[in-house]
Amino acid sequence: MVTDWITNKIKSGITDIIADYITAFPILIGVSIGVYALCSMFSKSFAKLAVIIVFGYGLLVVIF
C-alpha cells in the first residue's frame, strides 16, 4: 500500500517534469541559438559546450 503510493508520486512527478521541459523546449532552442552565435565568435568547441550547458541549466530550472 505504501509502496504503491510512493511509486504513484514518483510517476506523476516525472510526467510533470517531462511536460514542463517540453513546454520550455522552444525557449531553450531560441536561447541556445543566441548563445551559440555569441560563443562561436570565440571558439566553435566552446559554443557547443555552451549549448549543452544551456539545456542542462534549463533542465535544472524545470526540476527545481
C-alpha positions in Angstrom: 0.0 0.0 0.0 2.7 2.5 0.9 4.9 1.4 -2.0 2.1 1.9 -4.4 1.6 5.5 -3.0 5.3 6.2 -3.4 5.5 4.8 -6.9 2.4 6.8 -8.0 4.0 10.0 -6.6 7.3 9.3 -8.5 5.4 8.6 -11.7 3.3 11.7 -11.5 6.4 13.8 -10.7 8.3 12.5 -13.6 5.4 13.2 -16.0 5.1 16.7 -14.7 8.8 17.3 -15.1 8.7 16.0 -18.7 5.7 18.1 -19.5 7.4 21.2 -18.2 10.6 20.5 -20.1 8.6 20.0 -23.3 6.9 23.4 -22.7 10.2 25.1 -22.1 11.9 23.4 -25.1 11.1 26.1 -27.7 12.5 28.8 -25.4 15.6 26.8 -24.8 16.1 26.4 -28.5 15.9 30.1 -29.0 18.3 30.9 -26.2 20.8 28.2 -27.3 20.9 29.6 -30.9 21.8 33.0 -29.4 24.4 31.5 -27.1 25.9 29.5 -30.0 26.1 32.6 -32.2 27.7 34.6 -29.5 30.2 32.0 -28.3 31.1 30.8 -31.8 32.8 34.2 -32.3 35.5 32.9 -29.9 35.5 29.1 -30.3 33.4 26.5 -32.0 34.0 23.9 -29.3 33.2 26.4 -26.6 30.0 27.2 -28.4 28.9 23.6 -28.5 29.7 23.2 -24.8 27.7 26.4 -24.1 24.6 25.0 -25.8 24.9 21.8 -23.7 25.1 23.9 -20.6 22.0 25.9 -21.7 20.0 22.8 -22.0 21.4 21.4 -18.7 20.5 24.7 -16.9 17.1 24.5 -18.4 16.6 21.1 -17.0 17.6 22.2 -13.6 15.2 25.2 -13.8 12.4 22.8 -14.7 13.2 20.4 -11.9 13.6 23.0 -9.2 
